[in-house]
Amino acid sequence: MKVALVYDRVNKWGGAERDLLALHELFPDAPLFTSVYDSKKTPWANVFPKVIPTFLQKIPLLSNKHEYLGTFMPLAFESLDFSGFDIVISVTSEAAKGIIVRPPTVHICYLLTPTRYLWSHYETYFKEPVLKIVGKPVVTYLRIWDRIAAQRPDIIIAQSKAVEQRVKKYYGRTSKIIYPPANIEYFSKGLKEERENFFLMVSRLVPYKKVDLAIEAFNTLALPLCIVGVGSEEKRLKRAAHGNIKFLGELTDAKIADYYKRCAAFVMPQEEDFGLSAVEAQAAGAPVIAYRAGGALDIVAEDKSGLFFNSQSPEALVRVVNKFKKYKFNHKIISRSAERFSKERFRKEFSKLVQKTYGRF
């Protein structure tokens, strides 16, 4: 069985990239197709036998300027040739689902979410009236193409219940849920029952992650908050933060694991499509304080492995943190609850689905 992998762009590191590496372990000979490839910023991609970018790679300076690529993505992915492959697996939150394969090749799409800026979070990305007006023709075109593209995969796999619901709402298709893989064994090793009095966030510092909401809440609470991550909002967020809030920048997995194991709780104020960092925190025994939406609903068992707050406001987060102070969580139970998101489970479920799907065609 000859397999190919496809991903929107190879120029960063995050949760989806971990999915790709787990799929590489299942299909080590599979090449990776993508729109653009920045080899200097993605040493993790060196494990693939070959990384094959589209014609967009030839346009100078675009490998890291993906915000300018939206209108070109449909043509780029439709130009890829998958003749000779039995199975093509796309991992995507944007245009990679729009690849064209011809029978008997089977296309399985691991859909991270329907394109956020076109559908579920359109108002967040286009909240400025001028931007909304100027962008309307492009958004209209991309929405039409995106709906058509979403009909092309033979099978769609959603990474959470929230994504499953969005696939039905925006694309009119059913999907099967396979949760992303987390390195549970790594983060659960050396579990600590005694916790320190600081709260933790692990997040890119970009607007939709709602780090500013957490900063405003913890400015009010005057409790220690450690923030791991970098991003476009870093300078602004640092200016807004009081002395009780520390920015730790980018850390290795080993250092992040240490913070997970020591923190009082992990804070997730944003709506995530899944929320891999919350799973890693739970594997390390940390309760999760999360906004009640998105992938957090799959991950957090209220009162057992964490707490929810119902509105994305600093006041709501302040209330739930004050409520959290009265709770005593069992860190071993929390860690065990994360085992259902293990890499071994992901590989087993995905392998079974691939074999079953390929046999049907």
Long-range contacts (C-beta under 8 A, 24 or more apart in sequence): 1-86, 1-87, 1-358, 2-29, 2-84, 2-85, 2-86, 2-87, 3-27, 3-29, 3-30, 3-85, 3-86, 3-87, 3-88, 3-89, 4-30, 4-31, 4-32, 4-33, 4-82, 4-85, 4-87, 4-88, 4-89, 5-30, 5-31, 5-32, 5-33, 5-48, 5-88, 5-89, 5-90, 5-91, 6-32, 6-33, 6-34, 6-77, 6-80, 6-88, 6-89, 6-90, 6-91, 6-92, 6-96, 6-99, 7-32, 7-33, 7-34, 7-90, 7-91, 7-92, 7-96, 8-34, 8-35, 8-66, 8-73, 8-91, 8-92, 8-93, 8-94, 8-95, 8-96, 9-34, 9-35, 9-36, 9-37, 9-66, 9-69, 10-34, 10-36, 10-37, 10-38, 10-42, 10-45, 10-51, 10-53, 11-36, 11-37, 11-38, 11-41, 11-42, 11-63, 11-64, 11-66, 12-41, 12-42, 13-42, 13-44, 14-204, 15-180, 15-274, 15-276, 15-277, 16-91, 16-93, 16-112, 17-42, 17-44, 18-180, 18-181, 18-182, 18-276, 19-91, 19-110, 19-112, 19-159, 19-180, 19-181, 20-91, 21-47, 22-181, 22-343, 22-346, 22-347, 22-350, 23-89, 23-91, 23-110, 23-350, 24-48, 25-347, 26-347, 26-350, 26-351, 26-354, 27-89, 30-89, 33-80, 33-82, 33-99, 34-96, 35-66, 35-69, 35-73, 35-76, 35-77, 35-95, 35-96, 36-62, 36-63, 36-66, 36-69, 37-63, 38-63, 38-64, 52-80, 54-79, 54-80, 55-79, 70-94, 70-117, 70-138, 70-142, 71-138, 71-141, 71-142, 73-98, 74-98, 74-142, 74-145, 74-149, 86-358, 87-354, 87-357, 87-358, 89-354, 90-153, 93-273, 95-146, 95-149, 97-149, 97-150, 97-152, 97-153, 97-156, 98-145, 98-146, 98-148, 98-149, 98-152, 99-152, 100-152, 101-152, 103-361, 104-361, 106-154, 106-155, 106-357, 106-358, 106-361, 107-152, 107-153, 107-154, 107-155, 108-153, 108-154, 108-155, 108-157, 108-353, 108-354, 108-357, 109-153, 109-155, 109-156, 109-157, 110-157, 110-159, 110-178, 111-156, 111-157, 111-158, 111-159, 111-163, 111-167, 111-175, 112-159, 112-163, 112-273, 112-274, 113-159, 113-162, 113-163, 113-166, 113-273, 114-146, 114-150, 114-163, 114-166, 114-167, 114-170, 114-171, 115-142, 115-146, 116-208, 116-273, 118-142, 118-143, 118-146, 119-143, 119-146, 119-166, 119-170, 120-166, 120-170, 121-208, 124-207, 124-208, 147-171, 154-357, 154-361, 155-353, 155-357, 157-350, 157-353, 159-273, 159-274, 159-295, 160-273, 160-274, 160-294, 160-295, 160-297, 160-298, 161-297, 161-298, 162-271, 162-273, 162-293, 162-294, 162-295, 162-297, 162-298, 163-273, 163-274, 163-295, 176-353, 178-346, 178-349, 178-350, 178-353, 179-274, 179-298, 179-340, 179-341, 179-345, 179-346, 180-274, 180-276, 180-341, 180-346, 181-341, 181-342, 181-343, 181-345, 181-346, 181-347, 182-276, 182-279, 182-280, 182-283, 182-338, 182-341, 182-342, 182-343, 183-253, 183-280, 183-283, 183-343, 184-279, 184-283, 184-338, 184-339, 184-341, 184-342, 184-343, 185-342, 186-253, 186-257, 186-283, 187-257, 187-260, 187-280, 187-281, 187-283, 187-284, 187-338, 188-283, 188-284, 188-285, 188-335, 188-338, 189-257, 190-261, 191-261, 191-284, 191-285, 191-331, 191-332, 191-335, 192-261, 192-262, 192-285, 192-331, 193-285, 193-331, 193-332, 195-262, 195-263, 195-264, 195-286, 195-331, 196-262, 196-263, 196-264, 197-223, 197-224, 197-264, 198-223, 198-224, 198-225, 198-226, 198-262, 198-263, 198-264, 199-223, 199-224, 199-225, 199-226, 199-263, 199-264, 199-265, 199-266, 199-267, 199-289, 199-321, 200-225, 200-226, 200-227, 200-228, 200-259, 200-260, 200-263, 200-265, 200-266, 200-267, 200-281, 200-286, 201-225, 201-226, 201-227, 201-228, 201-229, 201-266, 201-267, 201-268, 202-228, 202-229, 202-256, 202-259, 202-266, 202-277, 202-280, 202-281, 203-227, 203-228, 203-229, 203-270, 203-277, 204-229, 204-230, 204-231, 205-229, 205-230, 205-231, 205-232, 205-233, 205-234, 205-237, 206-231, 206-232, 206-233, 207-233, 208-270, 209-269, 209-270, 210-269, 210-270, 210-291, 210-312, 211-237, 211-269, 212-236, 212-237, 212-240, 213-269, 213-312, 213-313, 213-314, 213-317, 214-267, 214-269, 214-317, 215-240, 215-241, 215-245, 216-240, 216-314, 217-269, 217-314, 217-315, 217-317, 217-318, 217-321, 218-242, 218-244, 218-245, 219-244, 219-245, 220-314, 220-318, 221-318, 221-321, 221-322, 223-321, 225-267, 226-259, 226-263, 228-256, 228-259, 256-280, 257-284, 260-284, 260-285, 260-286, 261-285, 261-286, 264-324, 265-289, 265-306, 265-321, 265-324, 266-306, 267-317, 268-296, 269-312, 269-317, 271-296, 271-312, 272-296, 274-298, 274-299, 275-299, 279-338, 279-341, 280-338, 282-306, 282-334, 282-335, 282-337, 282-338, 283-335, 283-338, 283-339, 284-335, 285-331, 285-332, 285-334, 285-335, 286-331, 286-334, 287-324, 287-327, 287-329, 287-331, 287-334, 289-317, 289-320, 289-321, 289-324, 299-341, 301-337, 303-327, 304-329, 304-333, 304-334, 304-337, 305-329, 305-333, 305-334, 305-337, 306-334
